[in-house]
C-alpha cells in the first residue's frame, strides 16, 4: 500500500525502524529519483533526521553527499537518489517549493502530527507521478480528534486509503527494561500515561489535578526547609504559595494573594516587600528557595536583594509542569485546607476538552478563575523536578 503510518510514544523505536525501512525501499525500488524527508523544524532535521540517515547509510556501506539542504545516496542499481529536506516550520508555501516542479517517489515524515496538513496534501500530490510511491510517517499519538488520526490513520484502517498502520507502545522497545519503563511512567497520569506509555490516542479531559490530598502540617512536624513559588500579575493577580518539607513529605502551608483588579494595583516593590515579609514571617523564618516566573524580572531582582540570592527562574512548561505536580500530589505533597484560594482552584481546574480532542493539550484557565495559585504550585513542582532530575523540558 501507499501509506505506512506508525504511532507510538517516544523511545518505543518507531522512528529508527520506519526510517530504515523507507531508505531501503528507496534504494531498492528506484534510481535517479527524488524523495522528501519532512520534519517540523530545521533543528529536528539537523539533529535527528540527518544523523539517522547517515547512520543507516554507514551500516549499509553507503556514502552520503550533502549540499543545499538535500542528501544524495547511491541506490542498488548503480545510480543515485536525492532526498530533499522539507521543513514544516518554514511555512507551507516555502516548504512545498523544495519539491515543486517534479514528482517524488515517496516521503518520510517525522512527527507527522506536527506538520501542517496542507503540506501533507501537497506532498501526496507530488507522489502521484510514481505508482509505487510510498508515504511513511511516524508520530506520537495525541487527541482522538486530531486530523492525522481522522484523515489518515482511521482511513487506512477502514480501507479508504491503501496502506497499513502500526500502533506501538513503550514495551515494544526491546532495549528498555521494565524498570526503565516504570521509571518513565512514574510521573505520568491520565491521558499522558495512555499516550506516552501505552501509545493510545487519548484526549486530555476532566480535572487537571484529579488527585489532591488536604491535610494541615502536623503539629509535631520538624520542618527542614521552606520554599516559595509564585505567579505574578502586575495589574491582575499575584498568588504565592509557601511549601514546607518535613518527614520526606511536602505540605503547602500558606498562600499570599493580591488581586489588583479588585483591591487596587500595587507597585512591584511593595508586592516584593509584602511577599518577602509574609514568607519569612517578618524575618523569623528562613526560605531556602524562591521560584519566580521568567518574565517577573523586577520581582525576582527585589526578592534576590532581600533574600541574598536563592531565587531561581521557574520552569515554565505547562504540560511538563502539570505532570511534575500531579506526580507529587499523588505521592508526597499535601495542601493545607486553610489555603482557600488554592483549594478552590484545584477543585475546579479542568482541561479544555475541545482543544484536547484535537490533540492541543491546554488547561482551561477560566474554569479556575485564572488558575494563578495552580500555576504557582506548578512552577514549584516543575522547578523542583528539574533540580532533582537534572532534566528540563
C-alpha positions as a Markdown table, in Angstrom:
| # | Residue | x | y | z |
|---|---|---|---|---|
| 1 | Unk | 0.0 | 0.0 | 0.0 |
| 2 | Unk | 1.0 | 3.6 | -0.4 |
| 3 | Unk | 0.7 | 4.5 | 3.3 |
| 4 | Unk | 2.8 | 3.2 | 6.2 |
| 5 | Unk | 1.7 | 5.1 | 9.3 |
| 6 | Unk | 3.3 | 4.3 | 12.7 |
| 7 | Unk | 2.2 | 5.8 | 16.0 |
| 8 | Unk | 3.7 | 5.3 | 19.4 |
| 9 | Unk | 5.4 | 7.1 | 22.3 |
| 10 | Unk | 8.9 | 8.4 | 22.3 |
| 11 | Unk | 11.6 | 5.8 | 22.8 |
| 12 | Unk | 9.4 | 3.0 | 21.5 |
| 13 | Unk | 11.7 | 2.6 | 18.5 |
| 14 | Unk | 9.3 | 3.6 | 15.8 |
| 15 | Unk | 11.4 | 6.3 | 14.0 |
| 16 | Unk | 14.5 | 4.2 | 13.6 |
| 17 | Unk | 12.6 | 1.2 | 12.2 |
| 18 | Unk | 10.4 | 3.3 | 9.9 |
| 19 | Unk | 13.2 | 5.4 | 8.5 |
| 20 | Unk | 15.4 | 2.4 | 7.9 |
| 21 | Unk | 12.5 | 0.7 | 6.0 |
| 22 | Unk | 11.9 | 3.9 | 3.9 |
| 23 | Unk | 15.6 | 4.2 | 3.0 |
| 24 | Unk | 15.7 | 0.6 | 1.9 |
| 25 | Unk | 12.5 | 1.0 | -0.1 |
| 26 | Unk | 14.0 | 4.0 | -2.0 |
| 27 | Unk | 17.4 | 2.3 | -2.6 |
| 28 | Unk | 15.9 | -1.0 | -3.9 |
| 29 | Unk | 13.0 | 0.3 | -5.9 |
| 30 | Unk | 14.2 | 3.5 | -7.5 |
| 31 | Unk | 17.2 | 5.0 | -9.3 |
| 32 | Unk | 17.7 | 8.7 | -10.1 |
| 33 | Unk | 14.5 | 9.6 | -8.3 |
| 34 | Unk | 13.7 | 12.4 | -5.8 |
| 35 | Unk | 12.3 | 11.9 | -2.3 |
| 36 | Unk | 11.2 | 14.1 | 0.6 |
| 37 | Unk | 12.4 | 14.0 | 4.2 |
| 38 | Unk | 10.0 | 16.0 | 6.3 |
| 39 | Unk | 10.3 | 17.4 | 9.8 |
| 40 | Unk | 8.7 | 20.3 | 11.7 |
| 41 | Unk | 11.9 | 22.2 | 12.3 |
| 42 | Unk | 15.4 | 22.6 | 10.8 |
| 43 | Unk | 16.8 | 21.7 | 14.2 |
| 44 | Unk | 14.9 | 18.4 | 14.2 |
| 45 | Unk | 16.2 | 17.8 | 10.7 |
| 46 | Unk | 19.8 | 18.6 | 11.5 |
| 47 | Unk | 19.9 | 17.0 | 15.0 |
| 48 | Unk | 17.8 | 13.9 | 14.4 |
| 49 | Unk | 16.8 | 13.0 | 10.8 |
| 50 | Unk | 20.1 | 13.6 | 9.0 |
| 51 | Unk | 22.2 | 11.8 | 11.6 |
| 52 | Unk | 19.8 | 8.8 | 11.4 |
| 53 | Unk | 20.1 | 8.7 | 7.6 |
| 54 | Unk | 23.9 | 8.9 | 7.9 |
| 55 | Unk | 23.9 | 6.1 | 10.4 |
| 56 | Unk | 21.7 | 3.9 | 8.2 |
| 57 | Unk | 24.0 | 4.6 | 5.2 |
| 58 | Unk | 27.1 | 3.7 | 7.2 |
| 59 | Unk | 25.6 | 0.4 | 8.3 |
| 60 | Unk | 25.0 | -0.4 | 4.6 |
| 61 | Unk | 28.3 | 0.8 | 3.3 |
| 62 | Unk | 26.9 | 3.8 | 1.5 |
| 63 | Unk | 28.3 | 7.3 | 1.3 |
| 64 | Unk | 26.0 | 10.3 | 1.9 |
| 65 | Unk | 26.6 | 13.5 | -0.1 |
| 66 | Unk | 25.0 | 16.6 | 1.5 |
| 67 | Unk | 24.6 | 20.1 | -0.1 |
| 68 | Unk | 21.9 | 22.8 | -0.2 |
| 69 | Unk | 19.5 | 21.0 | 2.1 |
| 70 | Unk | 19.5 | 17.8 | 0.2 |
| 71 | Unk | 21.1 | 14.4 | 0.6 |
| 72 | Unk | 22.3 | 12.2 | -2.2 |
| 73 | Unk | 22.7 | 8.4 | -1.7 |
| 74 | Unk | 23.6 | 5.6 | -4.0 |
| 75 | Unk | 20.9 | 3.0 | -4.9 |
| 76 | Unk | 21.5 | -0.7 | -5.7 |
| 77 | Unk | 21.0 | -0.1 | -9.4 |
| 78 | Unk | 24.2 | 1.9 | -9.8 |
| 79 | Unk | 22.6 | 5.4 | -9.7 |
| 80 | Unk | 21.8 | 7.8 | -7.0 |
| 81 | Unk | 18.6 | 9.1 | -5.3 |
| 82 | Unk | 18.1 | 12.6 | -3.9 |
| 83 | Unk | 16.4 | 13.3 | -0.6 |
| 84 | Unk | 15.1 | 16.8 | -0.2 |
| 85 | Unk | 14.8 | 18.4 | 3.2 |
| 86 | Unk | 11.3 | 19.8 | 3.7 |
| 87 | Unk | 10.7 | 21.9 | 6.9 |
| 88 | Unk | 7.1 | 22.5 | 8.1 |
| 89 | Unk | 8.1 | 25.5 | 10.2 |
| 90 | Unk | 9.2 | 27.3 | 7.0 |
| 91 | Unk | 5.5 | 27.7 | 6.1 |
| 92 | Unk | 3.5 | 25.6 | 3.7 |
| 93 | Unk | 4.5 | 27.5 | 0.5 |
| 94 | Unk | 8.2 | 27.8 | 1.3 |
| 95 | Unk | 8.4 | 24.1 | 2.4 |
| 96 | Unk | 6.5 | 22.9 | -0.7 |
| 97 | Unk | 8.8 | 24.8 | -3.0 |
| 98 | Unk | 11.5 | 22.3 | -2.1 |
| 99 | Unk | 9.7 | 19.6 | -4.1 |
| 100 | Unk | 7.6 | 21.7 | -6.6 |
| 101 | Unk | 8.0 | 21.1 | -10.3 |
| 102 | Unk | 8.9 | 17.4 | -10.2 |
| 103 | Unk | 7.4 | 14.1 | -8.9 |
| 104 | Unk | 8.8 | 12.3 | -5.9 |
| 105 | Unk | 9.0 | 8.6 | -5.3 |
| 106 | Unk | 8.0 | 8.9 | -1.7 |
| 107 | Unk | 8.2 | 10.8 | 1.6 |
| 108 | Unk | 9.2 | 10.1 | 5.1 |
| 109 | Unk | 7.5 | 12.4 | 7.7 |
| 110 | Unk | 8.7 | 12.6 | 11.3 |
| 111 | Unk | 6.4 | 13.9 | 13.9 |
| 112 | Unk | 3.5 | 13.7 | 11.5 |
| 113 | Unk | 1.0 | 15.3 | 13.8 |
| 114 | Unk | 3.2 | 18.5 | 14.0 |
| 115 | Unk | 3.4 | 19.1 | 10.2 |
| 116 | Unk | 0.8 | 21.3 | 8.5 |
| 117 | Unk | -2.0 | 19.2 | 6.9 |
| 118 | Unk | -1.9 | 21.3 | 3.8 |
| 119 | Unk | 1.8 | 20.5 | 3.3 |
| 120 | Unk | 1.0 | 16.8 | 3.6 |
| 121 | Unk | -1.6 | 17.2 | 0.8 |
| 122 | Unk | 1.0 | 18.9 | -1.4 |
| 123 | Unk | 3.5 | 16.1 | -0.8 |
| 124 | Unk | 0.9 | 13.4 | -1.7 |
| 125 | Unk | 0.1 | 15.3 | -4.9 |
| 126 | Unk | 3.9 | 15.3 | -5.8 |
| 127 | Unk | 3.9 | 11.5 | -5.3 |
| 128 | Unk | 1.2 | 10.8 | -8.0 |
| 129 | Unk | 3.8 | 10.5 | -10.7 |
| 130 | Unk | 5.0 | 7.2 | -9.4 |
| 131 | Unk | 2.5 | 4.4 | -9.0 |
| 132 | Unk | 4.7 | 2.6 | -6.5 |
| 133 | Unk | 5.4 | 5.7 | -4.3 |
| 134 | Unk | 5.2 | 5.4 | -0.6 |
| 135 | Unk | 4.3 | 7.8 | 2.2 |
| 136 | Unk | 5.8 | 6.7 | 5.5 |
| 137 | Unk | 5.0 | 8.7 | 8.7 |
| 138 | Unk | 5.7 | 8.4 | 12.4 |
| 139 | Unk | 4.2 | 10.3 | 15.3 |
| 140 | Unk | 3.4 | 10.4 | 18.9 |
| 141 | Unk | -0.4 | 9.8 | 19.5 |
| 142 | Unk | -2.3 | 12.9 | 20.5 |
| 143 | Unk | -6.1 | 13.6 | 20.9 |
| 144 | Unk | -8.6 | 11.2 | 19.2 |
| 145 | Unk | -10.0 | 14.0 | 17.0 |
| 146 | Unk | -6.6 | 15.1 | 15.6 |
| 147 | Unk | -6.6 | 15.4 | 11.8 |
| 148 | Unk | -3.8 | 12.9 | 11.4 |
| 149 | Unk | -5.8 | 10.2 | 13.1 |
| 150 | Unk | -9.2 | 11.1 | 11.4 |
| 151 | Unk | -7.9 | 11.8 | 7.9 |
| 152 | Unk | -5.1 | 9.2 | 7.6 |
| 153 | Unk | -4.8 | 6.5 | 10.4 |
| 154 | Unk | -8.6 | 5.9 | 10.5 |
| 155 | Unk | -9.0 | 5.9 | 6.8 |
| 156 | Unk | -6.2 | 3.4 | 6.3 |
| 157 | Unk | -7.7 | 1.2 | 9.0 |
| 158 | Unk | -11.2 | 1.3 | 7.3 |
| 159 | Unk | -9.8 | 0.7 | 3.8 |
| 160 | Unk | -10.5 | 4.2 | 2.4 |
| 161 | Unk | -6.7 | 4.7 | 1.9 |
| 162 | Unk | -4.5 | 1.9 | 0.8 |
| 163 | Unk | -1.8 | 1.0 | 3.3 |
| 164 | Unk | -1.1 | -0.2 | 6.8 |
| 165 | Unk | -0.9 | 1.3 | 10.3 |
| 166 | Unk | 1.1 | 0.2 | 13.3 |
| 167 | Unk | 0.5 | 1.1 | 16.9 |
| 168 | Unk | 3.4 | 0.7 | 19.3 |
| 169 | Unk | 3.8 | 1.2 | 23.0 |
| 170 | Unk | 6.8 | 1.7 | 25.2 |
| 171 | Unk | 7.1 | -2.0 | 26.0 |
| 172 | Unk | 7.7 | -2.8 | 22.3 |
| 173 | Unk | 11.2 | -1.4 | 22.5 |
| 174 | Unk | 13.3 | -4.5 | 23.5 |
| 175 | Unk | 16.1 | -2.3 | 24.7 |
| 176 | Unk | 14.1 | -0.8 | 27.5 |
| 177 | Unk | 13.8 | -2.8 | 30.7 |
| 178 | Unk | 10.6 | -3.0 | 32.7 |
| 179 | Unk | 12.4 | -0.9 | 35.4 |
| 180 | Unk | 13.2 | 1.9 | 32.9 |
| 181 | Unk | 9.6 | 1.9 | 31.7 |
| 182 | Unk | 8.3 | 2.1 | 35.2 |
| 183 | Unk | 10.6 | 5.0 | 36.0 |
| 184 | Unk | 9.4 | 6.9 | 32.9 |
| 185 | Unk | 5.8 | 6.2 | 33.8 |
| 186 | Unk | 6.1 | 7.3 | 37.4 |
| 187 | Unk | 5.5 | 11.0 | 36.6 |
| 188 | Unk | 2.7 | 10.4 | 34.2 |
| 189 | Unk | -1.1 | 10.4 | 34.8 |
| 190 | Unk | -4.3 | 10.2 | 32.9 |
| 191 | Unk | -4.1 | 10.8 | 29.1 |
| 192 | Unk | -0.4 | 11.4 | 29.3 |
| 193 | Unk | 0.2 | 7.9 | 30.6 |
| 194 | Unk | -2.0 | 6.5 | 28.0 |
| 195 | Unk | -0.2 | 8.4 | 25.2 |
| 196 | Unk | 3.4 | 8.2 | 26.4 |
| 197 | Unk | 3.4 | 4.7 | 27.7 |
| 198 | Unk | 0.6 | 2.8 | 26.1 |
| 199 | Unk | 0.7 | 4.6 | 22.8 |
| 200 | Unk | -3.1 | 5.4 | 22.7 |
| 201 | Unk | -4.8 | 8.4 | 21.1 |
| 202 | Unk | -6.2 | 9.9 | 24.3 |
| 203 | Unk | -7.9 | 13.2 | 24.9 |
| 204 | Unk | -7.0 | 15.4 | 27.8 |
| 205 | Unk | -10.2 | 15.8 | 29.8 |
| 206 | Unk | -11.5 | 16.2 | 33.3 |
| 207 | Unk | -9.6 | 17.8 | 36.2 |
| 208 | Unk | -6.1 | 19.0 | 35.5 |
| 209 | Unk | -5.2 | 17.8 | 39.0 |
| 210 | Unk | -7.5 | 14.9 | 39.8 |
| 211 | Unk | -5.8 | 13.8 | 43.0 |
| 212 | Unk | -5.3 | 16.3 | 45.8 |
| 213 | Unk | -4.9 | 15.4 | 49.4 |
| 214 | Unk | -5.7 | 18.0 | 52.0 |
| 215 | Unk | -4.1 | 18.0 | 55.4 |
| 216 | Unk | -2.5 | 20.6 | 57.7 |
| 217 | Unk | 1.1 | 20.4 | 58.7 |
| 218 | Unk | 1.3 | 18.0 | 61.6 |
| 219 | Unk | 1.8 | 19.9 | 64.9 |
| 220 | Unk | 4.9 | 17.9 | 65.8 |
| 221 | Unk | 6.4 | 18.2 | 62.3 |
| 222 | Unk | 10.1 | 19.2 | 62.1 |
| 223 | Unk | 10.3 | 21.4 | 59.0 |
| 224 | Unk | 13.7 | 21.0 | 57.3 |
| 225 | Unk | 13.2 | 23.8 | 54.7 |
| 226 | Unk | 10.7 | 26.2 | 53.3 |
| 227 | Unk | 10.3 | 27.1 | 49.6 |
| 228 | Unk | 8.2 | 29.7 | 47.8 |
| 229 | Unk | 6.8 | 29.8 | 44.3 |
| 230 | Unk | 4.5 | 32.5 | 42.8 |
| 231 | Unk | 2.6 | 33.6 | 39.8 |
| 232 | Unk | 3.0 | 37.3 | 39.2 |
| 233 | Unk | 0.5 | 39.7 | 37.8 |
| 234 | Unk | 1.4 | 43.4 | 37.6 |
| 235 | Unk | -2.2 | 44.5 | 37.2 |
| 236 | Unk | -4.1 | 41.3 | 37.9 |
| 237 | Unk | -3.4 | 38.5 | 40.4 |
| 238 | Unk | -0.2 | 37.7 | 42.2 |
| 239 | Unk | -0.5 | 34.3 | 44.0 |
| 240 | Unk | 2.3 | 32.9 | 46.1 |
| 241 | Unk | 2.5 | 29.5 | 47.9 |
| 242 | Unk | 4.7 | 28.5 | 50.8 |
| 243 | Unk | 5.8 | 24.9 | 50.8 |
| 244 | Unk | 7.3 | 23.1 | 53.8 |
| 245 | Unk | 9.5 | 20.0 | 53.6 |
| 246 | Unk | 9.1 | 17.6 | 56.5 |
| 247 | Unk | 9.5 | 13.8 | 57.1 |
| 248 | Unk | 10.2 | 13.2 | 53.4 |
| 249 | Unk | 7.0 | 15.0 | 52.5 |
| 250 | Unk | 5.9 | 18.4 | 51.4 |
| 251 | Unk | 2.9 | 20.5 | 52.5 |
| 252 | Unk | 1.6 | 23.7 | 51.1 |
| 253 | Unk | 1.2 | 25.5 | 54.4 |
| 254 | Unk | 0.2 | 29.0 | 53.4 |
| 255 | Unk | -0.7 | 31.3 | 50.4 |
| 256 | Unk | -0.5 | 35.0 | 49.7 |
| 257 | Unk | -2.9 | 36.6 | 47.2 |
| 258 | Unk | -3.3 | 40.1 | 45.8 |
| 259 | Unk | -5.9 | 40.9 | 43.1 |
| 260 | Unk | -5.1 | 44.2 | 41.6 |
| 261 | Unk | -8.4 | 44.2 | 39.7 |
| 262 | Unk | -10.5 | 44.3 | 43.0 |
| 263 | Unk | -8.0 | 45.6 | 45.6 |
| 264 | Unk | -6.2 | 48.2 | 43.5 |
| 265 | Unk | -2.9 | 47.9 | 41.8 |
| 266 | Unk | 0.2 | 47.5 | 43.9 |
| 267 | Unk | 3.7 | 48.6 | 42.9 |
| 268 | Unk | 6.2 | 45.8 | 42.2 |
| 269 | Unk | 8.4 | 47.0 | 45.0 |
| 270 | Unk | 5.5 | 46.9 | 47.5 |
| 271 | Unk | 4.5 | 43.4 | 46.3 |
| 272 | Unk | 8.1 | 42.3 | 46.7 |
| 273 | Unk | 8.3 | 43.6 | 50.3 |
| 274 | Unk | 5.0 | 42.2 | 51.4 |
| 275 | Unk | 5.6 | 38.7 | 49.9 |
| 276 | Unk | 9.0 | 38.6 | 51.5 |
| 277 | Unk | 7.6 | 39.6 | 54.9 |
| 278 | Unk | 4.8 | 37.1 | 54.6 |
| 279 | Unk | 7.1 | 34.2 | 53.5 |
| 280 | Unk | 9.7 | 34.8 | 56.2 |
| 281 | Unk | 7.2 | 35.6 | 58.9 |
| 282 | Unk | 8.7 | 39.0 | 59.3 |
| 283 | Unk | 12.2 | 37.6 | 59.4 |
| 284 | Unk | 11.7 | 34.7 | 61.8 |
| 285 | Unk | 11.6 | 32.0 | 59.1 |
| 286 | Unk | 14.2 | 31.2 | 56.5 |
| 287 | Unk | 13.2 | 30.4 | 53.0 |
| 288 | Unk | 15.6 | 28.2 | 51.1 |
| 289 | Unk | 14.4 | 28.8 | 47.5 |
| 290 | Unk | 12.2 | 31.1 | 45.5 |
| 291 | Unk | 10.7 | 30.1 | 42.1 |
| 292 | Unk | 9.7 | 33.2 | 40.2 |
| 293 | Unk | 8.1 | 33.4 | 36.7 |
| 294 | Unk | 10.7 | 34.0 | 33.9 |
| 295 | Unk | 9.0 | 37.3 | 33.0 |
| 296 | Unk | 8.9 | 38.8 | 36.5 |
| 297 | Unk | 12.3 | 40.4 | 36.3 |
| 298 | Unk | 11.7 | 43.2 | 38.8 |
| 299 | Unk | 10.1 | 41.0 | 41.4 |
| 300 | Unk | 13.0 | 38.4 | 41.1 |
| 301 | Unk | 15.6 | 41.1 | 41.5 |
| 302 | Unk | 13.8 | 42.6 | 44.5 |
| 303 | Unk | 13.5 | 39.2 | 46.3 |
| 304 | Unk | 17.1 | 38.3 | 45.4 |
| 305 | Unk | 18.2 | 41.5 | 47.1 |
| 306 | Unk | 16.1 | 40.9 | 50.2 |
| 307 | Unk | 16.9 | 37.2 | 50.4 |
| 308 | Unk | 20.5 | 37.4 | 49.5 |
| 309 | Unk | 20.2 | 35.0 | 46.5 |
| 310 | Unk | 18.3 | 31.7 | 46.3 |
| 311 | Unk | 16.0 | 33.0 | 43.6 |
| 312 | Unk | 15.6 | 30.8 | 40.5 |
| 313 | Unk | 13.8 | 31.3 | 37.2 |
| 314 | Unk | 10.8 | 28.9 | 37.3 |
| 315 | Unk | 10.5 | 26.2 | 34.7 |
| 316 | Unk | 7.5 | 27.4 | 32.6 |
| 317 | Unk | 6.3 | 24.5 | 30.5 |
| 318 | Unk | 2.6 | 23.8 | 31.2 |
| 319 | Unk | 2.4 | 20.1 | 30.3 |
| 320 | Unk | 5.7 | 19.2 | 31.8 |
| 321 | Unk | 4.8 | 21.1 | 34.9 |
| 322 | Unk | 1.4 | 19.6 | 35.3 |
| 323 | Unk | 2.9 | 16.1 | 35.1 |
| 324 | Unk | 5.5 | 17.0 | 37.7 |
| 325 | Unk | 2.9 | 18.5 | 40.0 |
| 326 | Unk | 0.4 | 15.6 | 39.6 |
| 327 | Unk | 3.2 | 13.1 | 40.4 |
| 328 | Unk | 3.9 | 14.9 | 43.7 |
| 329 | Unk | 0.2 | 15.4 | 44.5 |
| 330 | Unk | -0.3 | 11.6 | 44.1 |
| 331 | Unk | 2.6 | 10.8 | 46.4 |
| 332 | Unk | 4.2 | 13.2 | 48.9 |
| 333 | Unk | 2.5 | 16.6 | 48.5 |
| 334 | Unk | -0.5 | 17.7 | 50.6 |
| 335 | Unk | -2.3 | 21.1 | 50.8 |
| 336 | Unk | -3.4 | 22.7 | 54.0 |
| 337 | Unk | -7.1 | 23.2 | 53.7 |
| 338 | Unk | -6.7 | 26.7 | 55.0 |
| 339 | Unk | -5.3 | 27.7 | 51.6 |
| 340 | Unk | -8.8 | 28.6 | 50.4 |
| 341 | Unk | -7.9 | 30.2 | 47.1 |
| 342 | Unk | -5.7 | 27.4 | 46.0 |
| 343 | Unk | -8.2 | 24.8 | 47.2 |
| 344 | Unk | -11.0 | 26.3 | 45.1 |
| 345 | Unk | -8.8 | 26.5 | 42.1 |
| 346 | Unk | -7.5 | 22.9 | 42.3 |
| 347 | Unk | -11.1 | 21.6 | 42.7 |
| 348 | Unk | -12.3 | 23.5 | 39.6 |
| 349 | Unk | -9.3 | 23.5 | 37.2 |
| 350 | Unk | -10.2 | 21.5 | 34.1 |
| 351 | Unk | -8.7 | 20.7 | 30.7 |
| 352 | Unk | -10.1 | 22.4 | 27.6 |
| 353 | Unk | -11.8 | 19.3 | 26.3 |
| 354 | Unk | -12.5 | 20.6 | 22.8 |
| 355 | Unk | -8.8 | 21.5 | 22.3 |
| 356 | Unk | -7.7 | 18.2 | 23.9 |
| 357 | Unk | -9.8 | 16.2 | 21.4 |
| 358 | Unk | -7.7 | 17.9 | 18.6 |
| 359 | Unk | -4.5 | 17.0 | 20.4 |
| 360 | Unk | -4.0 | 20.5 | 21.7 |
| 361 | Unk | -3.4 | 19.9 | 25.4 |
| 362 | Unk | -4.5 | 23.2 | 27.1 |
| 363 | Unk | -5.9 | 23.7 | 30.6 |
| 364 | Unk | -9.0 | 26.0 | 30.6 |
| 365 | Unk | -7.8 | 28.7 | 33.0 |
| 366 | Unk | -11.2 | 30.3 | 33.0 |
| 367 | Unk | -12.5 | 27.2 | 34.8 |
| 368 | Unk | -10.4 | 28.1 | 37.8 |
| 369 | Unk | -10.6 | 31.9 | 37.8 |
| 370 | Unk | -7.2 | 32.3 | 36.0 |
| 371 | Unk | -5.5 | 29.4 | 37.9 |
| 372 | Unk | -2.9 | 31.7 | 39.4 |
| 373 | Unk | -2.4 | 29.6 | 42.5 |
| 374 | Unk | -2.3 | 26.4 | 40.5 |
| 375 | Unk | 0.3 | 28.0 | 38.2 |
| 376 | Unk | 2.4 | 29.0 | 41.2 |
| 377 | Unk | 2.3 | 25.4 | 42.6 |
| 378 | Unk | 3.1 | 24.1 | 39.1 |
| 379 | Unk | 6.1 | 26.4 | 38.9 |
| 380 | Unk | 7.3 | 25.0 | 42.2 |
| 381 | Unk | 6.9 | 21.3 | 41.2 |
| 382 | Unk | 8.4 | 21.8 | 37.7 |
| 383 | Unk | 11.4 | 23.7 | 39.1 |
| 384 | Unk | 11.9 | 21.1 | 41.9 |
| 385 | Unk | 11.7 | 18.2 | 39.4 |
| 386 | Unk | 14.3 | 19.8 | 37.2 |
| 387 | Unk | 16.6 | 20.4 | 40.1 |
| 388 | Unk | 16.3 | 16.8 | 41.3 |
| 389 | Unk | 16.5 | 15.0 | 37.9 |
| 390 | Unk | 18.8 | 17.4 | 36.1 |
| 391 | Unk | 16.3 | 17.3 | 33.2 |
| 392 | Unk | 14.3 | 20.3 | 31.7 |
| 393 | Unk | 11.6 | 20.3 | 29.0 |
